[in-house]
Amino acid sequence: MPDFDPYYEWLGIPPKDQPAHHYRLLGVELFEEHRSAIDAAANRLMTYLQELSNGEDAALTHDTHLKLGFRALSVRARTVL
């Protein structure tokens, strides 16, 4: 059985599209500028990761790349417009 891939299993990002850029991690359009859309996407995914942190793959939910991507775009969203 192949190794667990949280990007594919949890976010639907296949190996051929990895590493994913921050926008793809959030599921928003490339260079999305609407901060409410970015914040909403970041909040949804952080909530989803919180829910997963109670499962058997809890350690993987702390993947720095995922969380940094969400935070980076969320911070960017607050400075746009």
C-alpha positions in Angstrom: 0.0 0.0 0.0 1.4 3.4 -0.9 2.4 6.0 1.7 -0.4 8.2 3.0 -0.5 11.5 1.0 -2.5 14.2 3.0 -2.5 16.6 0.0 -4.2 14.0 -2.1 -6.4 12.3 0.5 -7.6 15.4 2.3 -7.3 18.2 -0.2 -7.8 16.3 -3.5 -4.4 17.5 -4.9 -2.9 14.6 -6.9 0.8 13.9 -6.8 1.3 15.3 -10.3 0.2 18.7 -9.0 2.4 18.7 -6.0 4.0 20.7 -4.5 0.9 22.8 -4.6 1.0 26.6 -4.3 -0.8 28.4 -1.5 -3.8 29.2 -3.7 -4.3 25.6 -4.7 -4.0 24.5 -1.1 -6.9 26.8 -0.2 -8.9 25.9 -3.3 -9.1 29.5 -4.6 -8.3 30.9 -7.9 -4.6 31.7 -8.6 -3.9 35.3 -7.4 -7.3 35.6 -5.8 -7.6 39.2 -4.4 -10.9 39.1 -2.6 -9.9 38.8 1.0 -13.2 37.6 2.1 -12.9 34.6 -0.3 -9.4 33.8 0.9 -10.3 34.2 4.6 -13.4 32.0 4.1 -11.3 29.3 2.4 -8.6 29.5 5.0 -11.2 29.2 7.8 -12.9 26.2 6.2 -9.6 24.4 5.7 -8.3 25.1 9.2 -11.6 23.9 10.7 -11.3 20.8 8.5 -7.7 20.2 9.7 -8.9 20.7 13.3 -11.5 17.9 12.8 -8.9 15.6 11.3 -6.5 16.3 14.3 -8.8 14.0 16.3 -8.2 11.0 14.0 -5.6 8.4 13.5 -3.5 10.7 11.2 -3.5 13.5 13.7 0.3 14.1 13.5 0.0 14.8 9.8 -2.5 17.7 10.3 0.3 19.7 11.8 2.1 19.8 8.4 3.8 23.1 8.3 3.4 23.6 4.6 -0.4 23.4 4.8 -0.7 25.7 7.8 1.8 28.3 6.5 0.1 28.4 3.2 -3.2 29.2 4.8 -1.7 31.8 7.1 0.3 33.4 4.3 -2.7 33.9 2.1 -4.9 35.0 5.1 -2.4 37.6 6.0 -2.1 38.7 2.4 -5.8 39.0 2.2 -5.9 41.4 5.0 -3.4 43.7 3.2 -5.2 43.6 -0.2 -7.6 46.4 -1.2 
